[in-house]
């Protein structure tokens, strides 16, 4: 009898736990049934026979005292409408929900704001749409983390969401939120706030100054306007401030420079003006300073490197002037210095080139002098842009030490001497056009990585070396406007990736017979071929008609003879053609409207050519060449320059990283 009473007592004690387990199991199984393809997912979420088993061992479920405390199912490729999670709030001990990185759709479930015990809610990286509930978020009085980023949420930010005093992290970034930022900000415990990449308008509320514990504020890529609030001076713990990609105006408040904890500040792509406060770097150990694409004037801040932690500087596209401060010799940890398109003058400090430097871009300024020999110390340098300045002298021997160099852009300066052979063996992009380099091309080792090489507008002499044929991945090759002579190597036809070949304005002639090598017909990827202003003779090779991707062909101002090959009429993409100033004869081919596709100027100064678009009849040998009206007159030179520039831009984006 005593044993029976004992067992009965234990059963009565366990009854509430059994009922609780049964109810929680039913709730979780109900959530699973709302998912698309529920029969094949969460395979261990099931009952054992006819009994309700405890869910505490199920995947993604954690319990405390036999009650479900957290549900973490991030990255499980779950699908369905979020309304299926409405009943989860009935789990009495539930504190944490993480359904991030799935494929949930539909609107934000209103019932979630009734989960008053929630401390963590993460629904980021899903397909949530519609607007957030206008009220009720204040009920989540225990919530520490709310992450709804990377969804498609629309409408305004609910006002009472900004009143959850317990919140430490609020992330609503990468949605479609609009309207103004609520000013009733009382999240006094907030450490991180991100509203980035939405469509928020209006001014930045000065009430942000109340967030005394805030360490990171992300408002970039919105449509915010007005000035940067002076109230930011109260954010003494702020470490990261990103306001880029808005319409902010006025100056950069000196108060920002006095924030003692500030490590990263991003202000680029706004309408800020005035000078950069010289106090930046005095009161904090800055690591990143980004203020590109504004209207900033005056000198570079001299104290940026005072804390010896600076690693990234982005100041391109402003109106900054003066020289690079000598104090930048303290930038021993500098990795990226990006300040093209300003009005900087003076010389490049020798101290800039440290082993930590990865990228230096000073293009389009007014710098002069020579490159310091210390460039050889920058053994990690991957990107060096010094184009469009007034730099002169020979390139230092230290270039041989730059074993990681991927991109060297030094066009439009006054450099002289020979091009170091090491530059042909390492970079992916090489542009030294528009200088005074002389001598022969000393290519010792061809790099299979080199895809862009522009040596045009120099004083190079000698013949084209056969080592050019080793650049098997070359896309763009320009040697125009030099003093090169001799033959085009037959093996150049093996560069199957070549898209642009410009050998114009030299003294080149074809091999043996003086003709254009027919091997060029193997350049199947070629889009632009310019051989103008050389000394080629013989006929235009019919093999050129095999270049089905060709868009521009210029063979003008040579000594070419014979007829225009009919195979050229098969080039369906050919939009620009120039064969003027040669000795070509015969009827201009008419197939596929070839003879009406280009203006008469493209055929002029060929005494033996006849037929449209010329008004010289092929039966009238005494008629003068006259231009017939033509609707379009495509500039070959403009086309080639545009094609080159577009290709350079695409590669530059790929090779050079820029932080958002």
CORJO-V377763 format. One record per backbone hydrogen bond with DSSP energy under -1.0 kcal/mol. NH is the residue of the N-H (numbers start at 0). CO is the residue of the C=O. If there is no record, write none. Layout:
nh->NH co->CO
nh->NH co->CO
This chain:
nh->4 co->0
nh->5 co->1
nh->6 co->2
nh->7 co->3
nh->8 co->4
nh->9 co->5
nh->10 co->6
nh->11 co->7
nh->12 co->8
nh->13 co->9
nh->14 co->10
nh->17 co->13
nh->18 co->14
nh->19 co->15
nh->20 co->16
nh->21 co->17
nh->22 co->18
nh->23 co->19
nh->24 co->20
nh->25 co->21
nh->26 co->22
nh->27 co->23
nh->28 co->24
nh->29 co->25
nh->30 co->26
nh->31 co->27
nh->32 co->28
nh->34 co->31
nh->35 co->78
nh->37 co->34
nh->39 co->36
nh->44 co->41
nh->45 co->43
nh->50 co->47
nh->57 co->54
nh->60 co->57
nh->61 co->69
nh->63 co->66
nh->66 co->63
nh->68 co->61
nh->69 co->61
nh->70 co->95
nh->71 co->59
nh->72 co->97
nh->74 co->99
nh->81 co->104
nh->83 co->80
nh->84 co->81
nh->85 co->82
nh->87 co->84
nh->88 co->85
nh->89 co->86
nh->90 co->87
nh->93 co->90
nh->94 co->68
nh->95 co->68
nh->96 co->119
nh->97 co->70
nh->98 co->121
nh->100 co->123
nh->102 co->77
nh->104 co->79
nh->111 co->108
nh->112 co->109
nh->113 co->110
nh->114 co->111
nh->115 co->113
nh->117 co->114
nh->118 co->94
nh->119 co->94
nh->120 co->144
nh->121 co->96
nh->122 co->146
nh->124 co->148
nh->125 co->149
nh->126 co->103
nh->128 co->105
nh->138 co->135
nh->139 co->136
nh->140 co->138
nh->142 co->139
nh->143 co->118
nh->144 co->118
nh->145 co->168
nh->146 co->120
nh->147 co->170
nh->149 co->172
nh->151 co->127
nh->153 co->129
nh->161 co->158
nh->162 co->159
nh->163 co->160
nh->164 co->162
nh->166 co->163
nh->167 co->143
nh->168 co->143
nh->169 co->191
nh->170 co->145
nh->171 co->193
nh->173 co->195
nh->175 co->152
nh->177 co->154
nh->184 co->182
nh->185 co->161
nh->187 co->185
nh->189 co->186
nh->190 co->167
nh->191 co->167
nh->192 co->215
nh->193 co->169
nh->194 co->217
nh->196 co->219
nh->198 co->176
nh->200 co->178
nh->207 co->204
nh->208 co->205
nh->209 co->206
nh->210 co->207
nh->211 co->209
nh->213 co->210
nh->214 co->190
nh->215 co->190
nh->216 co->239
nh->217 co->192
nh->218 co->241
nh->220 co->243
nh->222 co->199
nh->224 co->201
nh->231 co->228
nh->232 co->229
nh->233 co->230
nh->234 co->231
nh->235 co->233
nh->237 co->234
nh->238 co->214
nh->239 co->214
nh->240 co->263
nh->241 co->216
nh->242 co->265
nh->244 co->267
nh->246 co->223
nh->248 co->225
nh->255 co->252
nh->258 co->255
nh->262 co->238
nh->263 co->238
nh->264 co->287
nh->265 co->240
nh->266 co->289
nh->268 co->291
nh->270 co->247
nh->272 co->249
nh->279 co->276
nh->281 co->278
nh->285 co->283
nh->286 co->262
nh->287 co->262
nh->288 co->311
nh->289 co->264
nh->290 co->313
nh->292 co->315
nh->294 co->271
nh->296 co->273
nh->303 co->300
nh->305 co->302
nh->307 co->304
nh->310 co->286
nh->311 co->286
nh->312 co->335
nh->313 co->288
nh->314 co->337
nh->316 co->339
nh->318 co->295
nh->320 co->297
nh->327 co->324
nh->328 co->325
nh->329 co->326
nh->330 co->327
nh->331 co->329
nh->333 co->330
nh->334 co->310
nh->335 co->310
nh->336 co->358
nh->337 co->312
nh->338 co->360
nh->340 co->362
nh->342 co->319
nh->344 co->321
nh->351 co->348
nh->352 co->349
nh->353 co->351
nh->356 co->353
nh->357 co->334
nh->358 co->334
nh->359 co->382
nh->360 co->336
nh->361 co->384
nh->363 co->386
nh->365 co->343
nh->367 co->345
nh->374 co->371
nh->375 co->372
nh->376 co->373
nh->377 co->374
nh->378 co->376
nh->380 co->377
nh->381 co->357
nh->382 co->357
nh->383 co->406
nh->384 co->359
nh->385 co->408
nh->387 co->410
nh->389 co->366
nh->391 co->368
nh->398 co->395
nh->399 co->396
nh->400 co->397
nh->401 co->398
nh->402 co->400
nh->404 co->401
nh->405 co->381
nh->406 co->381
nh->407 co->428
nh->408 co->383
nh->409 co->430
nh->411 co->432
nh->413 co->390
nh->415 co->392
nh->422 co->419
nh->423 co->420
nh->424 co->421
nh->427 co->405
nh->428 co->405
nh->429 co->451
nh->430 co->407
nh->431 co->453
nh->433 co->455
nh->435 co->414
nh->437 co->416
nh->442 co->440
nh->446 co->423
nh->450 co->427
nh->451 co->427
nh->452 co->475
nh->453 co->429
nh->454 co->477
nh->456 co->479
nh->458 co->436
nh->460 co->438
nh->467 co->464
nh->468 co->465
nh->469 co->466
nh->470 co->467
nh->471 co->469
nh->473 co->470
nh->474 co->450
nh->475 co->450
nh->476 co->499
nh->477 co->452
nh->478 co->501
nh->480 co->503
nh->482 co->459
nh->484 co->461
nh->491 co->488
nh->492 co->489
nh->493 co->490
nh->494 co->491
nh->495 co->493
nh->497 co->494
nh->498 co->474
nh->499 co->474
nh->500 co->527
nh->501 co->476
nh->502 co->529
nh->504 co->531
nh->505 co->532
nh->506 co->483
nh->508 co->485
nh->512 co->510
nh->519 co->516
nh->520 co->517
nh->521 co->518
nh->522 co->519
nh->523 co->521
nh->525 co->522
nh->526 co->498
nh->527 co->498
nh->528 co->551
nh->529 co->500
nh->530 co->553
nh->532 co->555
nh->534 co->507
nh->536 co->513
nh->543 co->540
nh->544 co->541
nh->545 co->542
nh->546 co->543
nh->547 co->545
nh->549 co->546
nh->550 co->526
nh->551 co->526
nh->552 co->575
nh->553 co->528
nh->554 co->577
nh->556 co->579
nh->558 co->535
nh->560 co->537
nh->567 co->564
nh->568 co->565
nh->569 co->566
nh->570 co->567
nh->571 co->569
nh->573 co->570
nh->574 co->550
nh->575 co->550
nh->577 co->552
nh->578 co->601
nh->580 co->603
nh->582 co->559
nh->584 co->561
nh->585 co->607
nh->587 co->609
nh->592 co->589
nh->593 co->590
nh->595 co->592
nh->601 co->598
nh->602 co->599
nh->607 co->583
nh->608 co->605
nh->609 co->585
nh->610 co->615
nh->613 co->610
nh->614 co->625
nh->619 co->616
nh->638 co->634
nh->639 co->635
nh->640 co->636
nh->641 co->637
nh->642 co->638
nh->643 co->639
nh->644 co->640
nh->645 co->641
nh->646 co->642
nh->647 co->643
nh->648 co->644
nh->649 co->645
nh->650 co->646
nh->651 co->647
nh->652 co->648
nh->653 co->649
nh->654 co->650
nh->655 co->651
